[in-house]
Every structure is written in structure tokens, then in C-alpha cells.
Amino acid sequence: MLTLALYLLAGFAEIAGCFAFWSWLRLGRSVFWALPGAISLIVFALILTRIESDSAGRAFAAYGGVYITASLVWMRLIEGRSPDRWDLIGAVICLCGAAVILWAPRST
């Protein structure tokens, strides 16, 4: 359960950081959006290092599914755009892949 919570926190920290830069560079907001964006991206990286995994690559790969799903939640809550059925189907597929990567039995 802690792993899932850390992935969710990392996801929203990364999305918030990227969205700050998106707001500055694509939406014409002030350059000062970059500072909280950079801080948020640092927080993301720090949280992601707390994930229990035998390798960074495996932790990052599993995070991908969580990130995709969190991005769609962000789109709905922050941007006010609803994901369509294909977005939702894709998110479920990605979460299934993340679960396999995280919790598959391993011999090593």
C-alpha cells in the first residue's frame, strides 16, 4: 500500500511540475511558474527514490502506468477535460502492466 501511495504522490508531483512549465511556455504565464515547477520535479525525484525495488529501471517502468493514469485524473480535475473511453481503456492496460512489473514472482 505504501508503494502505491508513493507512486501516486510522485505522479502528481511530476505532473504538477511539468504543468507549471507547460503553463509558462505554452499558456503564456509568467516565467515565475518555472520555480515551483522545478521544485515539484525535485520532490517527484525524491519520492520516486523511496520506492522499494531491486532496480531503478523496474521502479521507473512500473511508475509509467501510474503516471499515465494520474495524468488523465489531472486532465479531468485541473484542466476540466474528461478522458474518453479509449483513454480509460489505455490507463487500465497500463496499470495492469505496472502491476505485473511490480508484483510478478521473481526467482532472483
C-alpha positions as CSV (number, residue, x, y, z in Angstrom):
1,M,0.0,0.0,0.0
2,L,2.9,2.3,0.7
3,T,4.3,1.7,-2.7
4,L,1.1,2.7,-4.4
5,A,0.8,5.8,-2.2
6,L,4.4,6.8,-3.1
7,Y,3.8,6.2,-6.8
8,L,0.6,8.4,-6.7
9,L,2.5,11.2,-4.8
10,A,5.4,11.0,-7.3
11,G,2.9,11.1,-10.2
12,F,1.1,14.2,-9.1
13,A,4.4,15.9,-8.2
14,E,5.8,15.2,-11.6
15,I,2.6,16.3,-13.4
16,A,2.4,19.5,-11.4
17,G,6.0,20.3,-12.2
18,C,5.5,19.6,-15.9
19,F,2.2,21.5,-15.9
20,A,4.0,24.6,-14.4
21,F,6.4,24.6,-17.3
22,W,3.5,23.9,-19.8
23,S,1.7,27.0,-18.3
24,W,4.8,29.2,-18.7
25,L,5.8,28.0,-22.2
26,R,2.5,27.1,-23.8
27,L,-0.1,29.1,-22.0
28,G,1.9,32.4,-21.7
29,R,2.0,32.5,-18.0
30,S,4.8,34.2,-16.1
31,V,8.4,32.8,-16.1
32,F,7.9,32.6,-12.3
33,W,5.9,29.4,-12.8
34,A,9.2,27.7,-13.5
35,L,10.4,27.9,-9.9
36,P,7.5,25.9,-8.3
37,G,7.7,23.6,-11.3
38,A,11.3,22.9,-10.7
39,I,10.7,22.3,-7.0
40,S,7.9,20.0,-7.8
41,L,10.1,18.0,-10.1
42,I,12.7,17.7,-7.4
43,V,10.1,16.5,-5.0
44,F,9.0,13.9,-7.6
45,A,12.5,12.5,-8.0
46,L,13.0,12.3,-4.2
47,I,9.7,10.5,-3.7
48,L,10.4,8.0,-6.6
49,T,13.7,7.0,-4.9
50,R,11.7,5.9,-1.8
51,I,10.0,3.1,-3.9
52,E,11.1,-0.4,-2.8
53,S,12.5,-2.1,-5.8
54,D,15.5,-4.2,-6.6
55,S,16.4,-1.9,-9.5
56,A,15.7,1.7,-10.6
57,G,14.6,0.6,-14.0
58,R,11.9,-1.7,-12.6
59,A,10.6,1.1,-10.3
60,F,10.6,3.6,-13.2
61,A,8.8,1.1,-15.5
62,A,6.1,0.4,-13.1
63,Y,5.7,4.1,-12.4
64,G,4.9,4.7,-16.1
65,G,1.4,3.1,-15.7
66,V,0.7,5.1,-12.6
67,Y,1.9,8.3,-14.3
68,I,-0.4,7.7,-17.3
69,T,-3.4,7.2,-15.1
70,A,-2.5,10.2,-12.9
71,S,-2.2,12.3,-16.0
72,L,-5.8,11.5,-17.0
73,V,-7.0,12.4,-13.5
74,W,-5.1,15.7,-13.7
75,M,-6.7,16.4,-17.1
76,R,-10.1,15.9,-15.6
77,L,-9.6,17.7,-12.3
78,I,-7.3,20.6,-13.3
79,E,-7.9,21.1,-17.0
80,G,-11.6,20.2,-16.9
81,R,-11.4,17.8,-19.8
82,S,-12.9,14.4,-19.5
83,P,-11.0,11.3,-20.6
84,D,-12.7,9.3,-23.3
85,R,-13.3,5.6,-23.2
86,W,-10.0,5.0,-25.1
87,D,-8.1,7.0,-22.5
88,L,-9.6,4.9,-19.8
89,I,-9.0,1.6,-21.6
90,G,-5.4,2.6,-22.1
91,A,-5.0,3.5,-18.5
92,V,-6.3,0.1,-17.3
93,I,-3.9,-1.6,-19.7
94,C,-1.0,0.4,-18.3
95,L,-2.0,-0.2,-14.7
96,C,-2.2,-4.0,-15.4
97,G,1.3,-3.8,-16.9
98,A,2.6,-1.8,-13.9
99,A,1.1,-4.5,-11.5
100,V,2.8,-7.3,-13.4
101,I,6.2,-5.4,-13.3
102,L,5.8,-4.7,-9.6
103,W,4.3,-7.9,-8.2
104,A,5.3,-10.7,-10.5
105,P,7.0,-13.6,-8.7
106,R,10.7,-13.4,-9.3
107,S,13.4,-16.1,-8.8
108,T,16.1,-13.6,-8.0
